[in-house]
Amino acid sequence: MSDPPSAVIDLANKLRARFFGFSLTDESSTLEGLRQIKTTYEQSVLDESAAISTGAHLAAMRAARPGAYEYEVESALEAVYLARGASGWSYPSIVASGPNATVLHYEKSSRRMEPGDLLLLDAAANYHYMTVDITRTYPVNGVFTPEQKAVHSFVVAAQDEGMKVAAAGGTLRDVDMKVTEAIKDGLLKLGLITDTQSDQYRTWYYHSAIHFIGIDVHDPGSIRRPLVPGMAFVIEPGIYVRASALEELPNTPQNAEFRTKVRAAHEKYKNIGVRIEDSFLVTSSG
């Protein structure tokens, strides 16, 4: 039994049944191409979206403290959006403290923050129907533990590696591959993987480092298309040491060996989640 036709195919069939003497073509790829290259006006809107979102993140940092709840930080953040002319958030804010920071799309914002927690905050404003994308991770008491600092430092370093190849003429696929190489190297140094040639790193890093931004926070576009001035995108490496990660792996001899070798490192870095994300615009100069 085949799946029912999509809404687009259903509309095309209805048009063909009713009208004659014309042809239908799918122009979605054309529209995607147009969306990828931001006009001067769209670039200015993205700049303001970034400025508003940055101000909101700073307000959230001031609200973050041991004893406060995640929703208090979220409230401080989103109040800035409205105060500075944005319509609100462009995607539900992720305000994730402690073990919640290891959940990729945590949205409950209900936990009470404790001393020693990291707070991962992924949020951005919708300004005139355009959005950037920003994530920061920091200790709620202002001081990293050595383990938190080690993970945070190599996530930042991975983003720096991606920035080196993010230029006109390259592709976002190039950026993603460069970030992934740095992530693997960092995980190996921390003892969380034993082999950079395998997919072990996916235990702790389970998303891409790149996507386009614009009308949608995940704007359409091919990551293999050469970057040209006017394109806007993010670089967002992240590491998530979930407490249950090793036990969730399939029971195979290879995974059993992997668990044994990284168990000590897992205990050392358990419940640490770090993501760093910035938004970029390709220009003729860089």
C-alpha positions in Angstrom: 0.0 0.0 0.0 1.5 3.3 -1.1 1.5 6.5 1.0 -1.2 9.1 0.2 0.1 11.9 -2.1 1.5 15.0 -0.4 -0.5 18.3 -0.3 1.6 19.6 -3.2 1.0 16.6 -5.4 -2.7 16.6 -4.4 -3.0 20.2 -5.5 -1.2 19.5 -8.8 -3.5 16.6 -9.6 -6.6 18.8 -8.9 -5.3 21.5 -11.2 -4.5 19.0 -14.0 -8.0 17.6 -13.7 -9.7 21.0 -14.0 -7.5 23.0 -16.4 -5.7 22.3 -19.7 -3.0 23.8 -21.8 -0.4 24.4 -19.1 2.5 22.6 -17.4 3.4 22.5 -13.7 7.0 22.7 -12.4 8.4 22.5 -8.9 10.1 25.8 -8.1 11.0 25.0 -4.5 14.7 24.8 -5.4 14.6 28.2 -7.0 13.0 29.7 -3.9 15.5 28.0 -1.7 18.3 29.5 -3.8 16.8 33.0 -3.4 16.4 32.5 0.3 20.1 31.6 0.7 21.4 34.9 -0.6 20.3 37.7 1.8 19.6 41.1 0.3 21.2 44.2 1.9 17.9 44.8 3.7 17.7 41.2 5.0 21.3 41.5 6.2 20.4 44.6 8.2 17.4 42.8 9.7 19.6 39.9 10.7 22.1 42.3 12.3 19.3 43.8 14.4 18.0 40.3 15.3 21.5 39.4 16.5 21.8 42.6 18.5 18.4 42.0 20.2 19.3 38.3 20.9 22.7 39.3 22.3 21.1 41.7 24.7 18.7 39.1 25.7 21.5 36.6 26.4 23.3 39.2 28.6 20.1 39.7 30.6 19.8 35.9 31.0 23.3 35.8 32.3 22.5 38.4 35.0 19.4 36.3 36.0 21.3 33.0 36.2 22.3 32.1 39.7 22.2 29.1 42.1 18.7 28.8 43.6 17.0 30.5 40.6 14.8 28.5 38.3 15.3 28.0 34.6 12.0 29.7 33.9 13.3 32.9 35.6 16.2 33.0 33.2 13.8 32.4 30.3 11.6 35.2 31.4 14.5 37.7 31.7 15.7 36.6 28.2 12.3 36.9 26.4 11.4 40.2 28.1 14.2 41.8 26.2 12.8 40.6 22.9 9.6 42.5 23.4 11.2 45.5 24.9 13.5 45.9 21.9 10.8 45.5 19.2 11.0 41.8 18.3 7.7 39.8 18.0 9.1 37.1 20.4 11.2 34.0 20.1 12.0 32.5 16.7 12.0 29.0 18.3 11.2 27.8 21.9 14.0 28.9 24.1 16.2 26.1 25.5 17.2 27.0 29.1 18.9 23.8 30.3 20.8 23.5 33.6 22.8 20.7 35.0 21.9 17.3 33.5 19.3 19.0 31.3 22.1 20.5 29.3 22.8 17.0 27.9 19.3 16.9 26.4 19.4 18.3 22.8 16.1 20.1 22.7 15.1 20.5 26.4 12.2 23.0 26.6 10.6 22.5 30.1 12.5 25.3 31.9 11.4 23.9 35.2 14.6 22.9 37.1 16.0 24.8 40.1 19.7 25.6 39.4 22.2 24.4 41.9 25.8 25.5 42.7 28.2 23.9 40.2 25.6 23.6 37.4 26.3 24.6 33.9 23.5 26.5 32.1 23.1 25.9 28.4 21.0 28.7 26.8 20.0 28.4 23.1 17.7 31.3 22.1 17.1 34.0 19.5 14.6 36.7 18.7 12.2 36.8 15.7 12.7 40.3 14.4 10.8 41.3 11.2 10.4 37.6 10.3 14.2 37.0 10.4 16.3 35.2 13.0 19.8 34.3 14.0 20.7 31.5 16.3 22.9 31.8 19.5 23.9 29.4 22.2 26.1 29.9 25.2 27.0 27.6 28.1 28.4 28.9 31.4 28.5 28.1 35.2 25.6 29.6 37.1 27.9 30.4 40.0 30.5 32.0 37.7 33.2 29.4 38.1 33.9 26.4 35.9 35.0 23.2 37.5 38.2 21.8 35.9 36.1 19.1 34.1 33.6 21.7 32.8 36.4 24.0 31.6 38.1 21.2 29.7 34.9 20.3 27.8 34.0 24.0 27.2 37.5 24.8 26.0 37.6 22.1 23.3 34.1 22.9 22.1 35.2 26.5 21.6 38.4 25.3 19.9 36.3 23.1 17.6 34.2 26.2 16.6 37.4 28.1 16.0 38.6 25.4 13.6 35.3 25.6 11.7 35.6 29.4 11.4 39.0 29.0 9.7 37.4 27.4 6.6 34.1 29.3 6.7 34.7 31.7 3.8 33.5 32.4 0.3 34.3 29.6 -2.1 34.2 26.9 0.6 31.1 25.0 1.7 29.3 24.4 4.9 30.1 20.7 4.5 33.8 21.7 4.7 33.0 23.6 7.9 31.2 20.7 9.4 34.0 18.2 8.5 36.6 20.5 10.1 34.5 20.9 13.3 34.0 17.1 13.5 37.7 16.5 13.2 38.3 18.8 16.1 35.5 17.3 18.2 37.0 13.8 17.7 40.5 15.0 18.7 39.1 16.7 21.8 37.1 13.6 22.9 40.1 11.4 22.4 42.2 13.7 24.7 39.5 13.5 27.4 39.3 9.8 27.1 35.7 9.7 26.0 36.6 7.9 22.8 39.4 5.5 21.9 39.3 5.8 18.1 38.9 8.9 15.9 38.3 6.7 12.8 35.0 5.2 14.1 31.6 6.6 15.0 32.3 6.5 18.8 32.2 10.3 18.9 28.5 10.1 18.0 27.9 8.9 21.6 28.6 12.4 22.8 28.1 14.6 19.7 24.8 13.9 17.9 24.0 16.8 15.6 25.6 18.7 12.7 27.7 21.8 13.5 26.1 23.9 10.7 22.8 25.1 9.2 21.6 28.2 7.3 19.6 30.9 9.0 17.2 33.6 7.8 13.4 33.4 7.6 13.6 30.2 9.4 16.2 29.3 12.1 17.0 26.3 10.0 16.7 27.9 6.6 16.8 25.6 3.5 19.8 25.3 1.4 22.5 22.8 0.2 25.5 22.5 2.4 27.5 21.5 -0.7 26.8 24.8 -2.5 29.8 27.1 -2.5 29.5 29.9 0.0 29.0 33.4 -1.5 28.5 36.8 0.0 25.1 37.2 1.4 24.8 33.7 2.9 24.1 33.4 6.6 24.7 30.3 8.8 25.8 29.1 12.2 28.6 27.0 13.6 27.5 25.1 16.7 29.6 22.3 18.1 28.4 20.6 21.2 29.3 17.8 23.6 26.7 16.0 25.8 27.9 13.5 28.4 24.5 12.0 29.3 24.5 9.8 32.4 22.7 7.0 30.6 24.7 7.2 27.3 26.8 4.2 27.7 24.0 1.9 28.9 21.8 3.0 25.9 24.4 1.6 23.4 23.4 -1.7 21.7 24.8 -4.7 23.4 27.6 -5.7 21.0 31.2 -6.9 21.7 32.5 -3.7 20.3 30.3 -1.5 22.5 31.1 -3.7 25.6 34.8 -3.0 25.0 34.1 0.7 24.4 32.1 1.0 27.7 35.0 -0.6 29.6 37.6 1.7 28.2 35.7 5.0 28.6 33.9 4.3 31.8 36.3 6.3 34.0 36.1 9.3 31.7 32.4 9.1 31.5 32.2 9.2 35.3 34.5 12.2 35.3 32.5 14.3 32.8 29.1 12.9 33.5 26.1 15.3 33.2 28.2 18.0 31.4 26.6 19.4 28.4 28.2 22.3 26.4 27.2 23.9 23.1 28.6 27.1 21.7 26.8 28.6 18.7 27.3 31.8 16.7 25.7 33.2 13.6 27.8 34.3 10.6 27.3 36.3 7.4 29.6 35.7 4.4 30.9 38.9 3.0 33.4 39.7 0.2 36.1 40.3 2.8 35.5 37.3 5.0 
